[in-house]
Amino acid sequence: MFKQACFIVLLLLVIIALIGCQKQETKSKEQDLLQVKSLRGKEKKKVILLLADSLMPQAIDKGIEQNELPSLKFLIDHGQYYKDVVTSFPTMSLTIDSSLLTGSYPDGHRVPGLVWYSSDEKKVINYGTGPMEVLKHGLDPVMVDALVNLNGKHLNPHLPTIYEDLAQRGLKSGSINGLIYRGPIDHTLSIPFWIQIPTSLPKEIQVKGPDYMALGSLTNPLEDIKNLPDGMTKRMGFNNSYSIETVKYLIQENKLPDFTYVYLPDLDQQLHKKGPSDISGVKELDQQLHSLLQAFGSPEKALSKVVFMIVGDSGMTQIRPADEDPEIDLPALLKDYRVLKPGEEVTDKTEIVLAVNETMAYVYKLNSEQSLRSLAELMVTDPRIDVVSWKEHDWIHVLQGKTSKEVRFKANGPLYDPYKQKWTVKQNSDVLDLTIDSAKKSINYGKYPDVLRRLSGALNSHSGPFLVVTAKPGYELADRSSPTHKGGGGHGSLSYDESLVPLILCGTDQKPPSLRIVDLKSFLLELFS
């Protein structure tokens, strides 16, 4: 994701940075601190949404049972705690954040994943994965897509974000380290010259965001006011401490906007290394939450003034160790095709393009005479593949790994799921662990939450003929230079553990009508009714 791309650039350009990493010339920073304060008065509660990357309910429960998470326990004891909020798909941060802030699945917001292929531009879009893949892909396209195109072009311009909707209501909003931030207010990203040198990025990039916008050291309204951890060794400010200290300043100075989105990235990196059973990162998060609550004077005062929402974006599954062969080598599986190599340009001879999102991948058919079905049948010969799906006319087809059993479905029909969505389902419903009651005309989901809508959202998120491929729990997909997490944690797929996240809601008696990330935007707007 974007924070990783920035950190990779820092590592690769450390010599240049040491020569030229002088403090950026500062202007009087945008008018954030003058325009951000809510105009509704002290009696109206503000809303703070803290999104903790890869926060899982199992870790919360384990930590509370061990008496190691006093702040989270306080919030749960004084609020609502849900352990089964369905996230978006692919279960990657940029796609999930886009769903949260637009209230739409990828077929609406048009951000298909961390990596995807644009048939219009005939290139792979990579917002920043692992060091080797970014090097192969090229620093310039990664940084331009992450800093310029993601919010300015790829995120559907016709679909309003919560920041734009709140502005229409005359309400103030803020984003602290949010990767998806498009709003109605002009802001400037300041690009250090040691990033400008190897890229085509200018010194300044004009963007649109909410009333208050902090994005690490790229735009920091507190630059001349408060010393924040935003240097090279602190990932340019893309860390929990920067986010928490920024929102604490707004609280203590009575400058909170009506709605503040706070992104907390640290936990994700720890779990990728150590696996989802590790709770050391959650304990650090708990201490940071304690500091945040104390900024109001006490936790009790905090809940009297603010509605808090603490939510994860995706779960993780434990990836098997290296000696158990957890890495599914997609180029090897597709050895009979001309598969685009990272960094190569697409030509008339390119047959397959891969876009790997950890435990999920898009596989694009360009010039091959083979059908999508024949490619899918090849993919499921690897027993580590979970499901492979594709569009064919009005239907979505899904093959099960190893067995090749098939189910197909399409929107509208006689069957209703728990989210009041209508479907037609044919053939082997057990492929997607669906329970169908024909008499009641109902569908219920098992180990793949909201799977019909989520698969449909991914397969309709961008143009071109392609497959959606997911790995079984314990395995992950890989291209030639993809980052892998042997013995650690991975996400991206439709699986239960990767798809369900916690939500802690405090300071209000209102209850979310539906426990899906995609429905939280409408609930947030209701809090301001």
SULTA-V927294 format. One record per residue. N is the residue number from 1. RES is the residue in one small letter. SS is DSSP state (h for helix, s for strand, l for the rest). OMEGA is omega in whole degrees, -180 to 180 (* if undefined). D_LAST is the distance of its C-alpha to the last C-alpha in Angstrom with 2 decimals. Layout:
n=N res=RES ss=SS omega=OMEGA d_last=D_LAST
n=N res=RES ss=SS omega=OMEGA d_last=D_LAST
//
This chain:
n=1 res=m ss=l omega=-171 d_last=33.81
n=2 res=f ss=h omega=-178 d_last=33.47
n=3 res=k ss=h omega=178 d_last=34.13
n=4 res=q ss=h omega=-180 d_last=37.26
n=5 res=a ss=h omega=179 d_last=38.46
n=6 res=c ss=h omega=-178 d_last=38.32
n=7 res=f ss=h omega=178 d_last=40.22
n=8 res=i ss=h omega=179 d_last=42.77
n=9 res=v ss=h omega=180 d_last=43.43
n=10 res=l ss=h omega=-179 d_last=44.06
n=11 res=l ss=h omega=-176 d_last=46.57
n=12 res=l ss=h omega=-174 d_last=48.36
n=13 res=l ss=l omega=-173 d_last=48.66
n=14 res=v ss=h omega=-179 d_last=49.46
n=15 res=i ss=h omega=177 d_last=52.78
n=16 res=i ss=h omega=-177 d_last=51.26
n=17 res=a ss=h omega=-179 d_last=48.53
n=18 res=l ss=h omega=179 d_last=51.14
n=19 res=i ss=h omega=-168 d_last=52.88
n=20 res=g ss=h omega=-174 d_last=49.98
n=21 res=c ss=l omega=175 d_last=46.99
n=22 res=q ss=l omega=179 d_last=46.90
n=23 res=k ss=l omega=-179 d_last=43.68
n=24 res=q ss=l omega=176 d_last=41.85
n=25 res=e ss=l omega=-174 d_last=42.21
n=26 res=t ss=l omega=173 d_last=38.94
n=27 res=k ss=l omega=170 d_last=37.35
n=28 res=s ss=l omega=-165 d_last=34.98
n=29 res=k ss=l omega=169 d_last=32.04
n=30 res=e ss=l omega=-173 d_last=29.41
n=31 res=q ss=l omega=-174 d_last=27.22
n=32 res=d ss=h omega=-173 d_last=24.76
n=33 res=l ss=h omega=177 d_last=25.20
n=34 res=l ss=h omega=-172 d_last=25.00
n=35 res=q ss=h omega=-167 d_last=21.85
n=36 res=v ss=l omega=-171 d_last=19.82
n=37 res=k ss=l omega=178 d_last=18.68
n=38 res=s ss=l omega=179 d_last=15.09
n=39 res=l ss=l omega=-173 d_last=15.05
n=40 res=r ss=l omega=-180 d_last=12.27
n=41 res=g ss=l omega=-175 d_last=14.93
n=42 res=k ss=l omega=-175 d_last=16.29
n=43 res=e ss=l omega=-179 d_last=14.34
n=44 res=k ss=l omega=-179 d_last=11.09
n=45 res=k ss=l omega=171 d_last=11.65
n=46 res=k ss=s omega=177 d_last=12.42
n=47 res=v ss=s omega=174 d_last=12.59
n=48 res=i ss=s omega=176 d_last=16.13
n=49 res=l ss=s omega=177 d_last=17.16
n=50 res=l ss=s omega=178 d_last=20.93
n=51 res=l ss=s omega=180 d_last=22.67
n=52 res=a ss=s omega=-176 d_last=26.21
n=53 res=d ss=l omega=177 d_last=28.48
n=54 res=s ss=l omega=173 d_last=30.37
n=55 res=l ss=l omega=-176 d_last=29.08
n=56 res=m ss=l omega=-180 d_last=30.26
n=57 res=p ss=h omega=180 d_last=29.69
n=58 res=q ss=h omega=180 d_last=33.49
n=59 res=a ss=h omega=178 d_last=33.90
n=60 res=i ss=h omega=-178 d_last=31.29
n=61 res=d ss=h omega=180 d_last=32.98
n=62 res=k ss=h omega=-179 d_last=36.40
n=63 res=g ss=h omega=178 d_last=35.63
n=64 res=i ss=h omega=178 d_last=34.14
n=65 res=e ss=h omega=180 d_last=37.16
n=66 res=q ss=l omega=179 d_last=39.39
n=67 res=n ss=l omega=-178 d_last=37.57
n=68 res=e ss=l omega=-178 d_last=36.93
n=69 res=l ss=l omega=-175 d_last=33.12
n=70 res=p ss=h omega=-178 d_last=32.22
n=71 res=s ss=h omega=177 d_last=28.92
n=72 res=l ss=h omega=177 d_last=27.59
n=73 res=k ss=h omega=178 d_last=28.97
n=74 res=f ss=h omega=-178 d_last=27.20
n=75 res=l ss=h omega=178 d_last=23.79
n=76 res=i ss=h omega=-180 d_last=24.61
n=77 res=d ss=h omega=-178 d_last=25.95
n=78 res=h ss=l omega=-179 d_last=22.84
n=79 res=g ss=s omega=-179 d_last=20.26
n=80 res=q ss=s omega=-179 d_last=20.17
n=81 res=y ss=s omega=178 d_last=22.77
n=82 res=y ss=s omega=-176 d_last=23.05
n=83 res=k ss=s omega=-170 d_last=26.27
n=84 res=d ss=s omega=174 d_last=25.98
n=85 res=v ss=s omega=-177 d_last=23.17
n=86 res=v ss=s omega=-180 d_last=24.77
n=87 res=t ss=l omega=-179 d_last=24.99
n=88 res=s ss=l omega=179 d_last=25.86
n=89 res=f ss=l omega=-1 d_last=29.47
n=90 res=p ss=l omega=-179 d_last=31.68
n=91 res=t ss=l omega=178 d_last=30.69
n=92 res=m ss=l omega=-168 d_last=31.01
n=93 res=s ss=h omega=-175 d_last=28.59
n=94 res=l ss=h omega=178 d_last=28.12
n=95 res=t ss=h omega=-179 d_last=27.38
n=96 res=i ss=h omega=179 d_last=25.00
n=97 res=d ss=h omega=178 d_last=23.13
n=98 res=s ss=h omega=178 d_last=22.88
n=99 res=s ss=h omega=180 d_last=21.44
n=100 res=l ss=h omega=-171 d_last=18.86
n=101 res=l ss=h omega=175 d_last=17.70
n=102 res=t ss=h omega=-177 d_last=18.01
n=103 res=g ss=l omega=-176 d_last=17.16
n=104 res=s ss=l omega=170 d_last=20.68
n=105 res=y ss=l omega=-175 d_last=24.13
n=106 res=p ss=h omega=177 d_last=27.01
n=107 res=d ss=h omega=175 d_last=27.88
n=108 res=g ss=h omega=-174 d_last=24.72
n=109 res=h ss=h omega=171 d_last=24.53
n=110 res=r ss=l omega=171 d_last=28.37
n=111 res=v ss=l omega=-169 d_last=29.05
n=112 res=p ss=l omega=-177 d_last=31.49
n=113 res=g ss=l omega=175 d_last=32.57
n=114 res=l ss=l omega=177 d_last=34.15
n=115 res=v ss=s omega=177 d_last=37.22
n=116 res=w ss=s omega=-178 d_last=37.61
n=117 res=y ss=s omega=177 d_last=39.93
n=118 res=s ss=s omega=178 d_last=39.12
n=119 res=s ss=l omega=178 d_last=41.47
n=120 res=d ss=l omega=-178 d_last=40.66
n=121 res=e ss=l omega=-177 d_last=41.76
n=122 res=k ss=l omega=177 d_last=44.31
n=123 res=k ss=s omega=175 d_last=43.43
n=124 res=v ss=s omega=175 d_last=41.80
n=125 res=i ss=s omega=-180 d_last=38.48
n=126 res=n ss=s omega=-178 d_last=38.51
n=127 res=y ss=l omega=178 d_last=35.83
n=128 res=g ss=l omega=180 d_last=38.05
n=129 res=t ss=l omega=-180 d_last=39.61
n=130 res=g ss=l omega=-177 d_last=42.80
n=131 res=p ss=h omega=-177 d_last=45.37
n=132 res=m ss=h omega=-179 d_last=47.99
n=133 res=e ss=h omega=178 d_last=45.74
n=134 res=v ss=h omega=177 d_last=44.28
n=135 res=l ss=h omega=-179 d_last=47.87
n=136 res=k ss=h omega=-177 d_last=49.03
n=137 res=h ss=h omega=-180 d_last=46.13
n=138 res=g ss=l omega=-179 d_last=46.44
n=139 res=l ss=h omega=-174 d_last=44.51
n=140 res=d ss=h omega=-180 d_last=43.77
n=141 res=p ss=h omega=178 d_last=41.95
n=142 res=v ss=h omega=-178 d_last=39.95
n=143 res=m ss=h omega=179 d_last=38.79
n=144 res=v ss=h omega=179 d_last=38.14
n=145 res=d ss=h omega=-178 d_last=36.07
n=146 res=a ss=h omega=-172 d_last=34.09
n=147 res=l ss=h omega=-175 d_last=33.57
n=148 res=v ss=h omega=-168 d_last=33.57
n=149 res=n ss=h omega=-176 d_last=33.06
n=150 res=l ss=h omega=-180 d_last=30.49
n=151 res=n ss=h omega=-174 d_last=27.47
n=152 res=g ss=h omega=-174 d_last=29.29
n=153 res=k ss=h omega=-173 d_last=30.77
n=154 res=h ss=h omega=177 d_last=30.40
n=155 res=l ss=l omega=-173 d_last=26.62
n=156 res=n ss=l omega=-177 d_last=25.78
n=157 res=p ss=l omega=-179 d_last=25.10
n=158 res=h ss=l omega=-179 d_last=23.55
n=159 res=l ss=l omega=-174 d_last=20.81
n=160 res=p ss=l omega=171 d_last=17.93
n=161 res=t ss=l omega=178 d_last=17.21
n=162 res=i ss=h omega=179 d_last=13.93
n=163 res=y ss=h omega=179 d_last=15.33
n=164 res=e ss=h omega=178 d_last=15.85
n=165 res=d ss=h omega=179 d_last=12.47
n=166 res=l ss=h omega=178 d_last=10.86
n=167 res=a ss=h omega=178 d_last=13.72
n=168 res=q ss=h omega=179 d_last=13.02
n=169 res=r ss=l omega=-180 d_last=9.76
n=170 res=g ss=l omega=-178 d_last=12.06
n=171 res=l ss=l omega=-179 d_last=11.17
n=172 res=k ss=l omega=-180 d_last=14.19
n=173 res=s ss=s omega=-180 d_last=15.29
n=174 res=g ss=s omega=176 d_last=18.57
n=175 res=s ss=s omega=178 d_last=20.90
n=176 res=i ss=s omega=-179 d_last=23.85
n=177 res=n ss=l omega=175 d_last=26.55
n=178 res=g ss=l omega=-179 d_last=24.29
n=179 res=l ss=l omega=172 d_last=26.64
n=180 res=i ss=l omega=-169 d_last=24.07
n=181 res=y ss=l omega=-171 d_last=22.48
n=182 res=r ss=l omega=180 d_last=22.36
n=183 res=g ss=l omega=-173 d_last=20.10
n=184 res=p ss=l omega=-170 d_last=20.65
n=185 res=i ss=s omega=178 d_last=22.73
n=186 res=d ss=s omega=176 d_last=26.52
n=187 res=h ss=s omega=180 d_last=28.06
n=188 res=t ss=s omega=171 d_last=31.63
n=189 res=l ss=s omega=179 d_last=33.03
n=190 res=s ss=s omega=-175 d_last=36.44
n=191 res=i ss=l omega=178 d_last=38.91
n=192 res=p ss=l omega=-175 d_last=41.89
n=193 res=f ss=h omega=178 d_last=45.19
n=194 res=w ss=h omega=167 d_last=46.42
n=195 res=i ss=h omega=178 d_last=43.74
n=196 res=q ss=h omega=-172 d_last=44.50
n=197 res=i ss=l omega=-177 d_last=48.20
n=198 res=p ss=l omega=-179 d_last=48.06
n=199 res=t ss=l omega=177 d_last=45.16
n=200 res=s ss=l omega=-177 d_last=44.42
n=201 res=l ss=l omega=176 d_last=41.37
n=202 res=p ss=l omega=179 d_last=41.48
n=203 res=k ss=l omega=-180 d_last=41.11
n=204 res=e ss=s omega=177 d_last=37.57
n=205 res=i ss=s omega=178 d_last=34.94
n=206 res=q ss=s omega=-180 d_last=32.19
n=207 res=v ss=s omega=176 d_last=28.87
n=208 res=k ss=s omega=-180 d_last=25.24
n=209 res=g ss=s omega=177 d_last=22.60
n=210 res=p ss=l omega=-177 d_last=19.50
n=211 res=d ss=l omega=177 d_last=19.87
n=212 res=y ss=s omega=-179 d_last=21.71
n=213 res=m ss=s omega=174 d_last=23.97
n=214 res=a ss=s omega=-180 d_last=26.70
n=215 res=l ss=s omega=-177 d_last=28.91
n=216 res=g ss=l omega=180 d_last=31.87
n=217 res=s ss=l omega=-179 d_last=34.64
n=218 res=l ss=l omega=171 d_last=33.84
n=219 res=t ss=s omega=-173 d_last=31.20
n=220 res=n ss=l omega=-179 d_last=30.85
n=221 res=p ss=l omega=-179 d_last=29.42
n=222 res=l ss=l omega=-172 d_last=31.03
n=223 res=e ss=l omega=-179 d_last=34.44
n=224 res=d ss=l omega=-174 d_last=36.21
n=225 res=i ss=l omega=-173 d_last=34.25
n=226 res=k ss=l omega=179 d_last=34.19
n=227 res=n ss=l omega=-178 d_last=36.64
n=228 res=l ss=l omega=-180 d_last=34.79
n=229 res=p ss=l omega=-175 d_last=36.55
n=230 res=d ss=l omega=179 d_last=36.59
n=231 res=g ss=l omega=-178 d_last=40.30
n=232 res=m ss=h omega=-177 d_last=42.33
n=233 res=t ss=h omega=180 d_last=42.77
n=234 res=k ss=h omega=177 d_last=39.03
n=235 res=r ss=h omega=176 d_last=38.12
n=236 res=m ss=h omega=178 d_last=37.11
n=237 res=g ss=h omega=179 d_last=34.13
n=238 res=f ss=l omega=-178 d_last=32.74
n=239 res=n ss=l omega=-178 d_last=32.80
n=240 res=n ss=h omega=-176 d_last=30.71
n=241 res=s ss=h omega=177 d_last=32.17
n=242 res=y ss=h omega=-178 d_last=31.14
n=243 res=s ss=h omega=-177 d_last=27.50
n=244 res=i ss=h omega=-179 d_last=27.37
n=245 res=e ss=h omega=178 d_last=29.30
n=246 res=t ss=h omega=-179 d_last=27.10
n=247 res=v ss=h omega=176 d_last=23.85
n=248 res=k ss=h omega=178 d_last=25.89
n=249 res=y ss=h omega=-180 d_last=26.97
n=250 res=l ss=h omega=178 d_last=23.47
n=251 res=i ss=h omega=-174 d_last=22.71
n=252 res=q ss=h omega=179 d_last=26.02
n=253 res=e ss=l omega=179 d_last=25.85
n=254 res=n ss=l omega=-178 d_last=22.38
n=255 res=k ss=l omega=180 d_last=21.28
n=256 res=l ss=l omega=170 d_last=18.47
n=257 res=p ss=l omega=179 d_last=15.91
n=258 res=d ss=l omega=180 d_last=12.19
n=259 res=f ss=s omega=178 d_last=13.04
n=260 res=t ss=s omega=176 d_last=16.68
n=261 res=y ss=s omega=-176 d_last=18.49
n=262 res=v ss=s omega=-179 d_last=21.90
n=263 res=y ss=s omega=-177 d_last=24.64
n=264 res=l ss=s omega=-170 d_last=27.50
n=265 res=p ss=l omega=-164 d_last=30.48
n=266 res=d ss=h omega=-173 d_last=33.40
n=267 res=l ss=h omega=-177 d_last=33.34
n=268 res=d ss=h omega=-177 d_last=33.82
n=269 res=q ss=h omega=180 d_last=37.09
n=270 res=q ss=h omega=-177 d_last=38.49
n=271 res=l ss=h omega=175 d_last=37.88
n=272 res=h ss=h omega=-179 d_last=39.45
n=273 res=k ss=h omega=-170 d_last=42.55
n=274 res=k ss=h omega=-177 d_last=42.72
n=275 res=g ss=l omega=-172 d_last=40.99
n=276 res=p ss=l omega=-180 d_last=37.99
n=277 res=s ss=l omega=-179 d_last=39.85
n=278 res=d ss=l omega=-179 d_last=39.92
n=279 res=i ss=l omega=-180 d_last=37.45
n=280 res=s ss=h omega=179 d_last=38.67
n=281 res=g ss=h omega=178 d_last=35.80
n=282 res=v ss=h omega=177 d_last=33.23
n=283 res=k ss=h omega=176 d_last=35.06
n=284 res=e ss=h omega=177 d_last=34.74
n=285 res=l ss=h omega=180 d_last=31.01
n=286 res=d ss=h omega=178 d_last=30.80
n=287 res=q ss=h omega=178 d_last=32.67
n=288 res=q ss=h omega=176 d_last=30.37
n=289 res=l ss=h omega=176 d_last=27.32
n=290 res=h ss=h omega=179 d_last=29.31
n=291 res=s ss=h omega=-180 d_last=29.83
n=292 res=l ss=h omega=180 d_last=26.16
n=293 res=l ss=h omega=-180 d_last=25.21
n=294 res=q ss=h omega=178 d_last=28.12
n=295 res=a ss=l omega=177 d_last=26.82
n=296 res=f ss=l omega=-175 d_last=24.52
n=297 res=g ss=l omega=176 d_last=27.66
n=298 res=s ss=l omega=177 d_last=27.30
n=299 res=p ss=h omega=-180 d_last=25.27
n=300 res=e ss=h omega=177 d_last=24.10
n=301 res=k ss=h omega=179 d_last=22.85
n=302 res=a ss=h omega=-177 d_last=21.08
n=303 res=l ss=h omega=177 d_last=18.98
n=304 res=s ss=h omega=-175 d_last=18.23
n=305 res=k ss=h omega=-171 d_last=16.77
n=306 res=v ss=s omega=166 d_last=15.31
n=307 res=v ss=s omega=180 d_last=13.80
n=308 res=f ss=s omega=170 d_last=16.68
n=309 res=m ss=s omega=175 d_last=17.09
n=310 res=i ss=s omega=-173 d_last=20.76
n=311 res=v ss=s omega=171 d_last=21.77
n=312 res=g ss=s omega=177 d_last=25.05
n=313 res=d ss=l omega=175 d_last=25.56
n=314 res=s ss=l omega=171 d_last=28.75
n=315 res=g ss=l omega=176 d_last=31.49
n=316 res=m ss=l omega=169 d_last=35.19
n=317 res=t ss=s omega=178 d_last=38.42
n=318 res=q ss=s omega=176 d_last=41.70
n=319 res=i ss=l omega=-178 d_last=44.02
n=320 res=r ss=l omega=178 d_last=47.63
n=321 res=p ss=l omega=-174 d_last=50.24
n=322 res=a ss=h omega=-176 d_last=52.42
n=323 res=d ss=h omega=177 d_last=55.35
n=324 res=e ss=h omega=172 d_last=53.34
n=325 res=d ss=l omega=-176 d_last=52.79
n=326 res=p ss=l omega=-172 d_last=48.97
n=327 res=e ss=s omega=179 d_last=48.83
n=328 res=i ss=s omega=-175 d_last=48.88
n=329 res=d ss=s omega=-176 d_last=50.72
n=330 res=l ss=h omega=177 d_last=49.39
n=331 res=p ss=h omega=178 d_last=52.02
n=332 res=a ss=h omega=179 d_last=54.72
n=333 res=l ss=h omega=-178 d_last=53.29
n=334 res=l ss=l omega=-171 d_last=53.29
n=335 res=k ss=l omega=-178 d_last=56.68
n=336 res=d ss=l omega=-179 d_last=58.09
n=337 res=y ss=l omega=174 d_last=55.52
n=338 res=r ss=l omega=-177 d_last=55.14
n=339 res=v ss=s omega=179 d_last=51.99
n=340 res=l ss=l omega=176 d_last=50.51
n=341 res=k ss=l omega=179 d_last=51.17
n=342 res=p ss=l omega=179 d_last=48.58
n=343 res=g ss=l omega=178 d_last=49.09
n=344 res=e ss=l omega=173 d_last=51.14
n=345 res=e ss=l omega=177 d_last=50.34
n=346 res=v ss=l omega=177 d_last=49.86
n=347 res=t ss=l omega=178 d_last=53.03
n=348 res=d ss=l omega=-179 d_last=54.41
n=349 res=k ss=l omega=-180 d_last=55.93
n=350 res=t ss=l omega=-179 d_last=52.69
n=351 res=e ss=l omega=-175 d_last=52.03
n=352 res=i ss=s omega=171 d_last=49.25
n=353 res=v ss=s omega=179 d_last=46.43
n=354 res=l ss=s omega=172 d_last=44.72
n=355 res=a ss=s omega=-172 d_last=41.29
n=356 res=v ss=s omega=176 d_last=41.12
n=357 res=n ss=s omega=179 d_last=37.90
n=358 res=e ss=l omega=-177 d_last=39.56
n=359 res=t ss=l omega=176 d_last=39.57
n=360 res=m ss=s omega=176 d_last=38.51
n=361 res=a ss=s omega=165 d_last=40.14
n=362 res=y ss=s omega=176 d_last=40.08
n=363 res=v ss=s omega=-172 d_last=43.64
n=364 res=y ss=s omega=176 d_last=44.18
n=365 res=k ss=s omega=-178 d_last=47.14
n=366 res=l ss=l omega=-173 d_last=48.45
n=367 res=n ss=l omega=-180 d_last=52.05
n=368 res=s ss=l omega=176 d_last=53.22
n=369 res=e ss=l omega=179 d_last=54.83
n=370 res=q ss=l omega=177 d_last=53.51
n=371 res=s ss=l omega=175 d_last=50.65
n=372 res=l ss=h omega=179 d_last=47.36
n=373 res=r ss=h omega=-178 d_last=48.60
n=374 res=s ss=h omega=175 d_last=51.80
n=375 res=l ss=h omega=179 d_last=49.93
n=376 res=a ss=h omega=180 d_last=47.68
n=377 res=e ss=h omega=175 d_last=50.82
n=378 res=l ss=h omega=-177 d_last=52.28
n=379 res=m ss=h omega=-174 d_last=49.25
n=380 res=v ss=l omega=174 d_last=49.21
n=381 res=t ss=l omega=175 d_last=52.85
n=382 res=d ss=l omega=-175 d_last=51.65
n=383 res=p ss=l omega=179 d_last=50.85
n=384 res=r ss=l omega=176 d_last=48.27
n=385 res=i ss=s omega=180 d_last=46.01
n=386 res=d ss=s omega=178 d_last=43.30
n=387 res=v ss=s omega=174 d_last=42.14
n=388 res=v ss=s omega=-177 d_last=42.61
n=389 res=s ss=s omega=179 d_last=40.58
n=390 res=w ss=s omega=177 d_last=40.75
n=391 res=k ss=s omega=175 d_last=39.84
n=392 res=e ss=s omega=-173 d_last=42.50
n=393 res=h ss=l omega=-179 d_last=41.66
n=394 res=d ss=l omega=-172 d_last=38.68
n=395 res=w ss=s omega=168 d_last=39.31
n=396 res=i ss=s omega=-179 d_last=38.48
n=397 res=h ss=s omega=180 d_last=41.51
n=398 res=v ss=s omega=174 d_last=41.63
n=399 res=l ss=s omega=178 d_last=44.88
n=400 res=q ss=s omega=178 d_last=45.29
n=401 res=g ss=l omega=177 d_last=47.20
n=402 res=k ss=l omega=-176 d_last=50.80
n=403 res=t ss=l omega=-175 d_last=50.84
n=404 res=s ss=l omega=174 d_last=49.76
n=405 res=k ss=l omega=-172 d_last=48.15
n=406 res=e ss=s omega=167 d_last=45.69
n=407 res=v ss=s omega=174 d_last=42.51
n=408 res=r ss=s omega=-178 d_last=40.84
n=409 res=f ss=s omega=173 d_last=37.54
n=410 res=k ss=s omega=-179 d_last=35.40
n=411 res=a ss=s omega=-178 d_last=31.99
n=412 res=n ss=s omega=-176 d_last=31.82
n=413 res=g ss=s omega=-173 d_last=34.23
n=414 res=p ss=s omega=-172 d_last=34.68
n=415 res=l ss=s omega=179 d_last=33.27
n=416 res=y ss=s omega=175 d_last=29.69
n=417 res=d ss=l omega=-177 d_last=28.55
n=418 res=p ss=l omega=-180 d_last=26.03
n=419 res=y ss=l omega=178 d_last=23.22
n=420 res=k ss=l omega=175 d_last=24.20
n=421 res=q ss=l omega=-175 d_last=26.01
n=422 res=k ss=s omega=-175 d_last=29.33
n=423 res=w ss=s omega=165 d_last=32.60
n=424 res=t ss=s omega=-178 d_last=36.33
n=425 res=v ss=s omega=180 d_last=38.39
n=426 res=k ss=s omega=174 d_last=42.16
n=427 res=q ss=s omega=-166 d_last=44.91
n=428 res=n ss=l omega=-177 d_last=44.54
n=429 res=s ss=h omega=-179 d_last=41.03
n=430 res=d ss=h omega=176 d_last=42.19
n=431 res=v ss=h omega=179 d_last=42.26
n=432 res=l ss=h omega=177 d_last=38.48
n=433 res=d ss=l omega=178 d_last=38.66
n=434 res=l ss=s omega=173 d_last=36.92
n=435 res=t ss=s omega=-176 d_last=37.37
n=436 res=i ss=s omega=175 d_last=37.60
n=437 res=d ss=s omega=-176 d_last=37.97
n=438 res=s ss=l omega=-180 d_last=39.29
n=439 res=a ss=l omega=180 d_last=39.36
n=440 res=k ss=l omega=-178 d_last=35.67
n=441 res=k ss=l omega=-175 d_last=34.91
n=442 res=s ss=s omega=171 d_last=33.01
n=443 res=i ss=s omega=171 d_last=33.02
n=444 res=n ss=s omega=-175 d_last=32.31
n=445 res=y ss=s omega=177 d_last=32.48
n=446 res=g ss=l omega=-173 d_last=34.88
n=447 res=k ss=l omega=176 d_last=35.67
n=448 res=y ss=l omega=-175 d_last=33.72
n=449 res=p ss=l omega=177 d_last=30.01
n=450 res=d ss=l omega=-168 d_last=28.33
n=451 res=v ss=h omega=-178 d_last=31.54
n=452 res=l ss=h omega=-179 d_last=31.71
n=453 res=r ss=h omega=-177 d_last=28.44
n=454 res=r ss=h omega=175 d_last=29.05
n=455 res=l ss=h omega=179 d_last=32.62
n=456 res=s ss=h omega=179 d_last=31.66
n=457 res=g ss=h omega=180 d_last=29.11
n=458 res=a ss=h omega=-176 d_last=31.86
n=459 res=l ss=h omega=177 d_last=34.57
n=460 res=n ss=l omega=-175 d_last=32.61
n=461 res=s ss=l omega=179 d_last=31.24
n=462 res=h ss=l omega=-171 d_last=34.16
n=463 res=s ss=l omega=176 d_last=37.35
n=464 res=g ss=l omega=176 d_last=40.82
n=465 res=p ss=l omega=-179 d_last=42.72
n=466 res=f ss=s omega=174 d_last=41.93
n=467 res=l ss=s omega=164 d_last=41.80
n=468 res=v ss=s omega=-176 d_last=39.21
n=469 res=v ss=s omega=175 d_last=41.25
n=470 res=t ss=s omega=179 d_last=40.24
n=471 res=a ss=s omega=174 d_last=42.48
n=472 res=k ss=l omega=178 d_last=43.06
n=473 res=p ss=l omega=-179 d_last=41.80
n=474 res=g ss=l omega=-178 d_last=44.17
n=475 res=y ss=l omega=175 d_last=44.98
n=476 res=e ss=s omega=-177 d_last=43.63
n=477 res=l ss=s omega=-177 d_last=44.44
n=478 res=a ss=s omega=166 d_last=46.27
n=479 res=d ss=l omega=-175 d_last=47.59
n=480 res=r ss=l omega=-177 d_last=50.54
n=481 res=s ss=l omega=180 d_last=48.67
n=482 res=s ss=l omega=171 d_last=45.39
n=483 res=p ss=l omega=177 d_last=44.31
n=484 res=t ss=l omega=-171 d_last=45.03
n=485 res=h ss=l omega=-178 d_last=44.27
n=486 res=k ss=l omega=-180 d_last=47.28
n=487 res=g ss=l omega=179 d_last=46.91
n=488 res=g ss=l omega=-178 d_last=43.38
n=489 res=g ss=s omega=178 d_last=39.98
n=490 res=g ss=s omega=177 d_last=38.63
n=491 res=h ss=l omega=-178 d_last=35.63
n=492 res=g ss=l omega=-170 d_last=34.78
n=493 res=s ss=l omega=-179 d_last=35.61
n=494 res=l ss=l omega=-170 d_last=34.04
n=495 res=s ss=l omega=-175 d_last=35.47
n=496 res=y ss=h omega=-175 d_last=33.72
n=497 res=d ss=h omega=179 d_last=34.04
n=498 res=e ss=h omega=-171 d_last=32.83
n=499 res=s ss=h omega=-177 d_last=29.88
n=500 res=l ss=s omega=-177 d_last=28.14
n=501 res=v ss=s omega=180 d_last=26.26
n=502 res=p ss=s omega=171 d_last=24.74
n=503 res=l ss=s omega=173 d_last=21.17
n=504 res=i ss=s omega=-175 d_last=20.76
n=505 res=l ss=s omega=-176 d_last=17.36
n=506 res=c ss=s omega=176 d_last=17.42
n=507 res=g ss=l omega=177 d_last=15.50
n=508 res=t ss=l omega=174 d_last=13.03
n=509 res=d ss=l omega=179 d_last=13.99
n=510 res=q ss=l omega=-178 d_last=11.59
n=511 res=k ss=l omega=177 d_last=14.00
n=512 res=p ss=l omega=-177 d_last=14.10
n=513 res=p ss=l omega=-178 d_last=15.21
n=514 res=s ss=l omega=-175 d_last=17.83
n=515 res=l ss=l omega=174 d_last=19.91
n=516 res=r ss=s omega=176 d_last=20.53
n=517 res=i ss=h omega=-175 d_last=19.97
n=518 res=v ss=h omega=-179 d_last=19.21
n=519 res=d ss=h omega=-176 d_last=16.17
n=520 res=l ss=h omega=179 d_last=14.58
n=521 res=k ss=h omega=-180 d_last=12.98
n=522 res=s ss=h omega=177 d_last=10.78
n=523 res=f ss=h omega=177 d_last=10.00
n=524 res=l ss=h omega=180 d_last=9.32
n=525 res=l ss=h omega=177 d_last=6.82
n=526 res=e ss=h omega=179 d_last=5.05
n=527 res=l ss=h omega=180 d_last=5.63
n=528 res=f ss=l omega=-179 d_last=3.81
n=529 res=s ss=l omega=* d_last=0.00
//
